[in-house]
Amino acid sequence: MWIQKEIILKPRLRGFHLVTDEILTQLPEFKKIKIGMMNVFIKHTSASLTINENAAPEVRLDFESYFNHAVPENEPYYRHLDEGSDDLPAHIKASILGCSLNIPITNGRPNLGIWQGIYLCEHRNHGGNRVVLVTINGE
């Protein structure tokens, strides 16, 4: 069985946000899958997805601090300046982290580790709604 669905995530400020439940609540079909794979693809170039700590919120704050240090704004060698000082760094951060995740499904649930969750990595100050395309293959 194949399922494909676009999900709109609510707007968030810049940072790393746990969105596992927001995604799964929009996929009631998920519970029917006994074994399979789920691909989650974000349809934006200035936001990304990753899997990490789902319990300690300071991990998400530390991620934001690290990426802002590693990819600072207003560097004199940046050429793409059309959309504000946060735009080009957002593109770089999104490329580093990536635009898709593959997650195994077991008995109607994502087979993540006990402390793992899906992060929306919002790299713009005001990114707006973010669209993810979820594709599930399973039985």
MDTraj code that builds the backbone (N, CA, C; nanometers):
import mdtraj as md
import numpy as np

residues = "MET TRP ILE GLN LYS GLU ILE ILE LEU LYS PRO ARG LEU ARG GLY PHE HIS LEU VAL THR ASP GLU ILE LEU THR GLN LEU PRO GLU PHE LYS LYS ILE LYS ILE GLY MET MET ASN VAL PHE ILE LYS HIS THR SER ALA SER LEU THR ILE ASN GLU ASN ALA ALA PRO GLU VAL ARG LEU ASP PHE GLU SER TYR PHE ASN HIS ALA VAL PRO GLU ASN GLU PRO TYR TYR ARG HIS LEU ASP GLU GLY SER ASP ASP LEU PRO ALA HIS ILE LYS ALA SER ILE LEU GLY CYS SER LEU ASN ILE PRO ILE THR ASN GLY ARG PRO ASN LEU GLY ILE TRP GLN GLY ILE TYR LEU CYS GLU HIS ARG ASN HIS GLY GLY ASN ARG VAL VAL LEU VAL THR ILE ASN GLY GLU".split()
xyz = np.array([
    [0.0842, -0.1173, 0.0000],
    [0.0000, 0.0000, 0.0000],
    [0.0892, 0.1243, 0.0000],
    [0.0502, 0.2199, -0.0789],
    [0.1181, 0.3499, -0.0836],
    [0.0220, 0.4571, -0.0352],
    [0.0734, 0.5485, 0.0461],
    [-0.0022, 0.6647, 0.0925],
    [0.0884, 0.7856, 0.0741],
    [0.0327, 0.8940, 0.0202],
    [0.1098, 1.0181, 0.0090],
    [0.0193, 1.1337, 0.0467],
    [0.0699, 1.2200, 0.1333],
    [-0.0116, 1.3292, 0.1848],
    [0.0748, 1.4510, 0.2148],
    [0.0252, 1.5683, 0.1743],
    [0.0897, 1.6940, 0.2127],
    [0.0343, 1.7393, 0.3467],
    [0.1242, 1.7788, 0.4333],
    [0.0876, 1.8269, 0.5662],
    [0.1413, 1.9678, 0.5819],
    [0.0565, 2.0560, 0.6307],
    [0.0994, 2.1939, 0.6561],
    [0.1266, 2.2086, 0.8047],
    [0.2506, 2.2436, 0.8361],
    [0.2898, 2.2672, 0.9754],
    [0.2651, 2.4137, 1.0102],
    [0.2220, 2.4376, 1.1317],
    [0.1932, 2.5752, 1.1723],
    [0.3214, 2.6591, 1.1708],
    [0.3075, 2.7899, 1.1517],
    [0.4256, 2.8776, 1.1487],
    [0.4962, 2.8802, 1.2842],
    [0.6276, 2.8893, 1.2767],
    [0.7090, 2.8956, 1.3972],
    [0.8200, 2.9986, 1.3773],
    [0.8678, 3.0513, 1.4881],
    [0.9841, 3.1390, 1.4828],
    [1.1093, 3.0556, 1.4596],
    [1.2181, 3.1211, 1.4316],
    [1.3442, 3.0521, 1.4086],
    [1.3782, 2.9644, 1.5287],
    [1.4242, 2.8434, 1.4985],
    [1.4618, 2.7499, 1.6042],
    [1.4340, 2.6068, 1.5626],
    [1.4541, 2.5172, 1.6563],
    [1.4351, 2.3743, 1.6342],
    [1.3117, 2.3315, 1.7124],
    [1.2142, 2.2740, 1.6418],
    [1.0831, 2.2479, 1.6996],
    [1.0454, 2.1014, 1.6838],
    [1.0001, 2.0400, 1.7920],
    [0.9560, 1.9018, 1.7896],
    [0.8181, 1.8953, 1.7231],
    [0.8077, 1.8228, 1.6120],
    [0.6826, 1.8192, 1.5345],
    [0.6302, 1.6773, 1.5106],
    [0.6832, 1.5797, 1.5808],
    [0.6417, 1.4410, 1.5596],
    [0.4907, 1.4267, 1.5708],
    [0.4328, 1.4722, 1.6805],
    [0.2886, 1.4573, 1.7019],
    [0.2072, 1.5370, 1.6009],
    [0.2540, 1.6569, 1.5650],
    [0.1818, 1.7386, 1.4673],
    [0.1724, 1.6667, 1.3328],
    [0.2776, 1.5967, 1.2956],
    [0.2760, 1.5213, 1.1702],
    [0.1858, 1.3989, 1.1823],
    [0.2033, 1.3216, 1.2884],
    [0.1288, 1.1955, 1.3015],
    [-0.0213, 1.2157, 1.3192],
    [-0.0630, 1.3234, 1.3849],
    [-0.2074, 1.3455, 1.4024],
    [-0.2768, 1.3753, 1.2696],
    [-0.2001, 1.4183, 1.1692],
    [-0.2587, 1.4449, 1.0378],
    [-0.2508, 1.3226, 0.9454],
    [-0.2081, 1.2094, 1.0007],
    [-0.1950, 1.0857, 0.9228],
    [-0.2695, 0.9703, 0.9902],
    [-0.4027, 0.9739, 0.9950],
    [-0.4748, 0.8632, 1.0595],
    [-0.4496, 0.7284, 0.9908],
    [-0.4133, 0.7312, 0.8632],
    [-0.3858, 0.6085, 0.7877],
    [-0.2640, 0.5335, 0.8429],
    [-0.1811, 0.6055, 0.9127],
    [-0.0570, 0.5508, 0.9658],
    [-0.0811, 0.4269, 1.0519],
    [-0.1886, 0.4286, 1.1306],
    [-0.2169, 0.3203, 1.2254],
    [-0.2458, 0.1870, 1.1563],
    [-0.2784, 0.1906, 1.0268],
    [-0.3089, 0.0677, 0.9520],
    [-0.1836, -0.0073, 0.9065],
    [-0.0681, 0.0576, 0.9116],
    [0.0549, -0.0007, 0.8579],
    [0.1212, -0.0887, 0.9644],
    [0.1349, -0.2167, 0.9339],
    [0.2018, -0.3106, 1.0264],
    [0.3536, -0.3031, 1.0124],
    [0.4010, -0.2944, 0.8870],
    [0.5439, -0.2836, 0.8610],
    [0.5615, -0.1980, 0.7361],
    [0.6543, -0.1043, 0.7417],
    [0.6742, -0.0183, 0.6262],
    [0.7787, 0.0882, 0.6509],
    [0.7804, 0.1839, 0.5608],
    [0.8730, 0.2974, 0.5684],
    [0.7965, 0.4255, 0.5410],
    [0.8392, 0.5306, 0.6070],
    [0.7808, 0.6630, 0.5874],
    [0.8928, 0.7579, 0.5473],
    [0.8705, 0.8312, 0.4393],
    [0.9617, 0.9376, 0.3997],
    [0.8913, 1.0695, 0.4283],
    [0.9603, 1.1589, 0.4970],
    [0.9084, 1.2929, 0.5264],
    [1.0000, 1.3915, 0.4553],
    [0.9431, 1.4695, 0.3627],
    [1.0195, 1.5610, 0.2778],
    [0.9660, 1.7024, 0.2966],
    [1.0525, 1.7965, 0.3322],
    [1.0098, 1.9355, 0.3480],
    [1.0277, 2.0088, 0.2155],
    [0.9253, 2.0830, 0.1756],
    [0.9234, 2.1479, 0.0445],
    [0.9684, 2.2937, 0.0533],
    [1.0814, 2.3147, 0.1187],
    [1.1352, 2.4502, 0.1374],
    [1.2869, 2.4448, 0.1355],
    [1.3495, 2.5573, 0.1025],
    [1.4957, 2.5638, 0.0970],
    [1.5568, 2.6398, 0.2153],
    [1.4737, 2.6878, 0.3057],
    [1.5269, 2.7612, 0.4208],
    [1.4793, 2.7019, 0.5532],
    [1.4358, 2.5776, 0.5481],
    [1.4009, 2.5009, 0.6675],
    [1.4431, 2.3571, 0.6389],
    [1.4588, 2.2791, 0.7442],
    [1.5056, 2.1418, 0.7257],
    [1.4412, 2.0507, 0.8290],
    [1.4759, 1.9230, 0.8202],
    [1.4255, 1.8219, 0.9122],
    [1.5428, 1.7435, 0.9695],
    [1.5289, 1.6996, 1.0929],
    [1.6250, 1.6077, 1.1515],
    [1.5557, 1.5300, 1.2618],
    [1.6203, 1.4260, 1.3086],
    [1.5699, 1.3470, 1.4212],
    [1.6694, 1.3629, 1.5350],
    [1.6160, 1.3934, 1.6540],
    [1.7026, 1.4034, 1.7706],
    [1.6189, 1.3989, 1.8970],
    [1.6768, 1.4413, 2.0064],
    [1.6226, 1.4367, 2.1422],
    [1.4790, 1.4889, 2.1496],
    [1.3882, 1.4076, 2.2073],
    [1.2487, 1.4502, 2.2158],
    [1.2051, 1.4892, 2.3570],
    [1.2942, 1.4825, 2.4536],
    [1.2541, 1.5080, 2.5919],
    [1.3111, 1.6381, 2.6487],
    [1.4370, 1.6656, 2.6256],
    [1.5028, 1.7813, 2.6867],
    [1.4996, 1.9006, 2.5909],
    [1.4177, 2.0028, 2.6186],
    [1.4072, 2.1169, 2.5270],
    [1.5355, 2.1967, 2.5120],
    [1.6263, 2.1879, 2.6094],
    [1.7519, 2.2628, 2.5968],
    [1.8387, 2.2094, 2.4835],
    [1.8171, 2.0850, 2.4407],
    [1.8906, 2.0328, 2.3251],
    [1.8559, 2.1144, 2.2018],
    [1.7287, 2.1457, 2.1848],
    [1.6862, 2.2248, 2.0681],
    [1.7432, 2.3665, 2.0753],
    [1.7511, 2.4231, 2.1942],
    [1.8121, 2.5558, 2.2106],
    [1.9616, 2.5506, 2.1780],
    [2.0280, 2.4439, 2.2202],
    [2.1707, 2.4290, 2.1912],
    [2.1943, 2.4094, 2.0418],
    [2.1068, 2.3361, 1.9741],
    [2.1183, 2.3221, 1.8286],
    [2.1130, 2.4595, 1.7629],
    [2.0162, 2.5412, 1.8036],
    [2.0015, 2.6752, 1.7448],
    [2.1277, 2.7580, 1.7703],
    [2.1793, 2.7529, 1.8909],
    [2.3013, 2.8283, 1.9229],
    [2.4185, 2.7814, 1.8376],
    [2.4339, 2.6500, 1.8247],
    [2.5447, 2.5963, 1.7467],
    [2.5356, 2.6411, 1.6007],
    [2.4194, 2.6245, 1.5381],
    [2.4069, 2.6575, 1.3964],
    [2.4201, 2.8078, 1.3714],
    [2.3733, 2.8908, 1.4643],
    [2.3928, 3.0355, 1.4479],
    [2.5402, 3.0733, 1.4586],
    [2.6155, 2.9997, 1.5384],
    [2.7599, 3.0240, 1.5492],
    [2.8323, 2.9708, 1.4249],
    [2.7948, 2.8512, 1.3802],
    [2.8629, 2.7876, 1.2667],
    [2.8323, 2.8568, 1.1348],
    [2.7105, 2.9099, 1.1217],
    [2.6680, 2.9766, 0.9971],
    [2.6103, 3.1140, 1.0349],
    [2.6966, 3.2119, 1.0587],
    [2.6496, 3.3430, 1.1043],
    [2.5852, 3.4245, 0.9921],
    [2.5111, 3.5235, 1.0316],
    [2.4518, 3.6182, 0.9369],
    [2.5530, 3.7270, 0.9028],
    [2.5221, 3.8008, 0.7959],
    [2.5966, 3.9220, 0.7577],
    [2.7448, 3.9005, 0.7280],
    [2.7780, 3.7876, 0.6709],
    [2.9176, 3.7665, 0.6312],
    [2.9449, 3.8471, 0.5039],
    [3.0597, 3.9105, 0.4940],
    [3.0871, 3.9975, 0.3790],
    [3.0963, 3.9228, 0.2458],
    [3.1169, 3.7918, 0.2495],
    [3.1295, 3.7147, 0.1252],
    [2.9960, 3.6605, 0.0748],
    [2.8854, 3.6807, 0.1477],
    [2.7540, 3.6374, 0.0998],
    [2.7103, 3.7261, -0.0167],
    [2.6567, 3.6666, -0.1208],
    [2.6072, 3.7405, -0.2371],
    [2.4554, 3.7435, -0.2430],
    [2.3916, 3.6395, -0.1937],
    [2.2448, 3.6319, -0.1971],
    [2.1895, 3.7095, -0.0773],
    [2.1508, 3.8336, -0.1016],
    [2.1081, 3.9231, 0.0059],
    [1.9652, 3.9749, -0.0140],
    [1.8923, 3.9193, -0.1101],
    [1.7622, 3.9729, -0.1499],
    [1.6549, 3.9673, -0.0415],
    [1.6596, 3.8678, 0.0456],
    [1.5480, 3.8455, 0.1374],
    [1.5841, 3.8650, 0.2841],
    [1.6883, 3.9378, 0.3126],
    [1.7239, 3.9648, 0.4511],
    [1.8458, 3.8875, 0.4972],
    [1.8986, 3.9299, 0.6090],
    [2.0249, 3.8734, 0.6580],
    [2.0127, 3.7288, 0.7048],
    [1.8912, 3.6817, 0.7334],
    [1.8749, 3.5434, 0.7778],
    [1.8550, 3.4456, 0.6625],
    [1.8391, 3.4960, 0.5390],
    [1.8017, 3.4080, 0.4276],
    [1.9139, 3.3163, 0.3810],
    [2.0279, 3.3701, 0.3422],
    [2.1344, 3.2824, 0.2930],
    [2.1822, 3.1858, 0.4017],
    [2.2030, 3.2314, 0.5258],
    [2.2382, 3.1335, 0.6293],
    [2.1323, 3.0230, 0.6434],
    [2.0051, 3.0584, 0.6228],
    [1.8992, 2.9571, 0.6292],
    [1.9176, 2.8516, 0.5206],
    [1.9539, 2.8935, 0.3995],
    [1.9776, 2.7979, 0.2914],
    [2.0950, 2.7051, 0.3242],
    [2.2000, 2.7602, 0.3787],
    [2.3182, 2.6793, 0.4138],
    [2.2820, 2.5780, 0.5229],
    [2.2152, 2.6240, 0.6278],
    [2.1753, 2.5353, 0.7370],
    [2.0839, 2.4235, 0.6858],
    [1.9908, 2.4588, 0.5974],
    [1.8993, 2.3586, 0.5426],
    [1.9753, 2.2532, 0.4624],
    [2.0770, 2.2952, 0.3878],
    [2.1563, 2.1982, 0.3118],
    [2.2392, 2.1088, 0.4028],
    [2.2904, 2.1635, 0.5099],
    [2.3684, 2.0835, 0.6046],
    [2.2811, 1.9763, 0.6694],
    [2.1624, 2.0143, 0.7137],
    [2.0758, 1.9211, 0.7859],
    [1.9949, 1.8301, 0.6937],
    [1.9495, 1.8816, 0.5813],
    [1.8790, 1.7971, 0.4859],
    [1.7299, 1.8217, 0.4811],
    [1.6701, 1.7729, 0.3728],
    [1.5291, 1.7997, 0.3459],
    [1.4390, 1.6782, 0.3632],
    [1.4942, 1.5615, 0.3964],
    [1.4063, 1.4453, 0.4110],
    [1.4576, 1.3482, 0.5166],
    [1.3622, 1.2695, 0.5670],
    [1.3901, 1.1664, 0.6662],
    [1.3244, 1.0372, 0.6217],
    [1.3868, 0.9252, 0.6484],
    [1.3265, 0.7940, 0.6291],
    [1.3121, 0.7286, 0.7652],
    [1.1897, 0.6897, 0.7978],
    [1.1608, 0.6353, 0.9304],
    [1.0862, 0.5029, 0.9138],
    [1.1351, 0.3960, 0.9770],
    [1.0632, 0.2694, 0.9701],
    [0.9319, 0.2754, 1.0490],
    [0.8352, 0.1975, 1.0035],
    [0.7046, 0.1872, 1.0694],
    [0.6887, 0.0445, 1.1185],
    [0.6467, 0.0300, 1.2430],
    [0.6202, -0.1010, 1.3007],
    [0.4904, -0.0940, 1.3801],
    [0.3949, -0.1764, 1.3425],
    [0.2663, -0.1855, 1.4133],
    [0.1986, -0.0496, 1.4323],
    [0.1912, 0.0271, 1.3235],
    [0.1177, 0.1532, 1.3246],
    [0.1853, 0.2682, 1.3964],
    [0.3139, 0.2546, 1.4232],
    [0.3879, 0.3608, 1.4925],
    [0.5237, 0.3810, 1.4275],
    [0.5758, 0.5039, 1.4315],
    [0.7130, 0.5220, 1.3826],
    [0.8074, 0.4468, 1.4758],
    [0.8985, 0.3724, 1.4195],
    [0.9902, 0.2925, 1.5003],
    [1.1148, 0.3759, 1.5321],
    [1.0917, 0.4787, 1.6137],
    [1.1981, 0.5675, 1.6591],
    [1.2504, 0.5193, 1.7940],
    [1.3702, 0.5614, 1.8289],
    [1.4218, 0.5327, 1.9623],
    [1.3383, 0.6058, 2.0665],
    [1.3456, 0.5594, 2.1900],
    [1.2623, 0.6137, 2.2970],
    [1.2807, 0.7646, 2.3153],
    [1.4003, 0.8163, 2.2879],
    [1.4273, 0.9583, 2.3082],
    [1.4351, 1.0344, 2.1766],
    [1.3842, 0.9776, 2.0680],
    [1.3926, 1.0434, 1.9374],
    [1.2595, 1.1052, 1.8960],
    [1.2701, 1.2195, 1.8286],
    [1.1543, 1.2850, 1.7713],
    [1.1948, 1.3594, 1.6458],
    [1.0949, 1.3970, 1.5666],
    [1.1190, 1.4695, 1.4416],
    [1.1234, 1.6189, 1.4731],
    [1.2298, 1.6843, 1.4277],
    [1.2432, 1.8291, 1.4430],
    [1.2142, 1.8983, 1.3102],
    [1.1353, 2.0054, 1.3167],
    [1.1336, 2.1059, 1.2112],
    [1.2415, 2.2056, 1.2499],
    [1.3362, 2.2252, 1.1624],
    [1.4458, 2.3193, 1.1853],
    [1.4119, 2.4450, 1.1052],
    [1.3575, 2.5430, 1.1730],
    [1.3176, 2.6682, 1.1073],
    [1.4353, 2.7630, 1.1128],
    [1.4891, 2.7948, 0.9948],
    [1.6100, 2.8763, 0.9881],
    [1.5828, 3.0232, 0.9558],
    [1.4588, 3.0579, 0.9277],
    [1.4233, 3.1986, 0.9035],
    [1.3631, 3.2564, 1.0309],
    [1.3739, 3.3881, 1.0454],
    [1.3130, 3.4531, 1.1614],
    [1.1621, 3.4343, 1.1625],
    [1.1009, 3.4413, 1.0454],
    [0.9560, 3.4234, 1.0308],
    [0.9318, 3.3413, 0.9054],
    [0.9412, 3.2114, 0.9171],
    [0.9320, 3.1239, 0.8000],
    [0.7917, 3.1004, 0.7478],
    [0.6906, 3.1211, 0.8282],
    [0.5540, 3.0948, 0.7845],
    [0.5207, 2.9464, 0.7916],
    [0.4054, 2.9110, 0.7324],
    [0.3675, 2.7699, 0.7273],
    [0.4739, 2.6926, 0.6503],
    [0.4995, 2.5725, 0.6927],
    [0.5926, 2.4845, 0.6218],
    [0.5158, 2.3609, 0.5765],
    [0.5429, 2.3199, 0.4540],
    [0.4737, 2.2057, 0.3947],
    [0.5684, 2.0872, 0.3903],
    [0.5217, 1.9740, 0.4416],
    [0.5964, 1.8505, 0.4296],
    [0.5129, 1.7507, 0.3518],
    [0.5797, 1.6745, 0.2681],
    [0.5154, 1.5681, 0.1919],
    [0.5570, 1.4365, 0.2565],
    [0.4569, 1.3608, 0.3013],
    [0.4831, 1.2329, 0.3659],
    [0.4423, 1.1225, 0.2693],
    [0.5342, 1.0299, 0.2428],
    [0.5064, 0.9159, 0.1576],
    [0.5310, 0.7899, 0.2400],
    [0.4294, 0.7036, 0.2446],
    [0.4360, 0.5809, 0.3226],
    [0.4201, 0.4626, 0.2289],
    [0.5047, 0.3628, 0.2487],
    [0.4931, 0.2373, 0.1757],
    [0.4931, 0.1269, 0.2811],
    [0.3896, 0.0458, 0.2806],
    [0.3845, -0.0609, 0.3804],
    [0.2652, -0.1510, 0.3620],
    [0.2547, -0.2441, 0.4529],
    [0.1397, -0.3359, 0.4484],
    [0.0787, -0.3482, 0.5858],
])
top = md.Topology()
chain = top.add_chain()
for i, resn in enumerate(residues, 1):
    res = top.add_residue(resn, chain, resSeq=i)
    for name in ("N", "CA", "C"):
        top.add_atom(name, md.element.get_by_symbol(name[0]), res)
traj = md.Trajectory(xyz[None], top)
